[in-house]
Amino acid sequence: MQPHDFWQKVHPAGDIAVTNGFERAFPATLSDGRQLLLPIRPLSDGVHALASLIVNQASFAVVDALAEDLAARLRPFSPEVVVGLPTLGLTLAAEVARKLGHERYVPLGTSRKFWYEDRLSIPMSSITTPEQAKRLYVDPRMLPLIEGRRVALIDDVISSGTSIVAGLSLMDLLGVEPVVVGAAMLQSERWRPALQAFGPQWPGRVRGAFATPLLEKGKDGRWYAPA
């Protein structure tokens, strides 16, 4: 596969053989058995790697499948409004809201409009842009849509937990406790300690369309998932 070919096709269930020991791609599996090939990104230590997903580079068919799967997992929580985290989480959040039958969703942002209020913001960073100091804002005009409502907080990927904790912190600042947290991909288990530290209830409220492991490089140069 060429780099631009990833995230473009949802494969039928069983179309991709899953055997431990991966070279360039990791096959993720949705709840109905359909599969999605994800590129493997080596980490700086040279020993570990993660499967990658960039939602806004995915085909419409892939985004639709991910949103459909995630919406089904969130529906038992009866969310009344979907709140999306920037930047890549906004693409998924909008589609999940549509799948849940909502007429709109609430996007958070890192770009400060002139009518925003600093008191309604918190610092934010992410695993993909750790060097960029940003703030996470909510548009003050959107507050009536989330206050006192059953909120689903959505991001594209939960990896280190940094972005989700920032979102939860902003919700806490607003006096809102989301009933569920959702993502297309739960990238390894590294996010659990961060959410547990923020509140013991949060790891149990997380739902993902699929989960991927932290891969380790073998002597043969392939990437292996924990047994």
Number of C-alpha atoms within 10 A of each C-alpha: 9 6 7 9 14 19 23 17 17 20 16 13 15 11 12 16 8 12 10 13 17 19 14 15 18 27 19 20 22 20 15 9 13 17 21 27 23 21 21 18 14 18 12 8 7 9 13 17 20 23 23 20 21 13 22 16 15 17 16 14 13 18 23 17 20 26 25 18 20 28 25 15 17 22 14 9 15 13 20 19 21 29 27 27 25 21 16 18 25 23 20 26 31 21 23 29 25 16 18 20 11 15 10 15 22 22 22 21 19 18 12 16 10 6 9 15 13 12 10 16 24 17 15 21 16 18 12 8 9 11 9 10 11 17 17 23 26 25 17 11 9 13 12 9 16 22 14 12 16 18 24 28 27 33 25 27 25 30 21 20 22 18 22 25 21 21 29 21 20 22 21 12 14 16 12 17 20 23 18 24 24 29 27 27 24 23 23 17 15 15 19 19 14 17 21 15 12 15 12 13 11 19 18 12 15 21 21 25 25 19 19 20 18 16 24 21 18 14 7 8 12 14 25 20 19 9 4
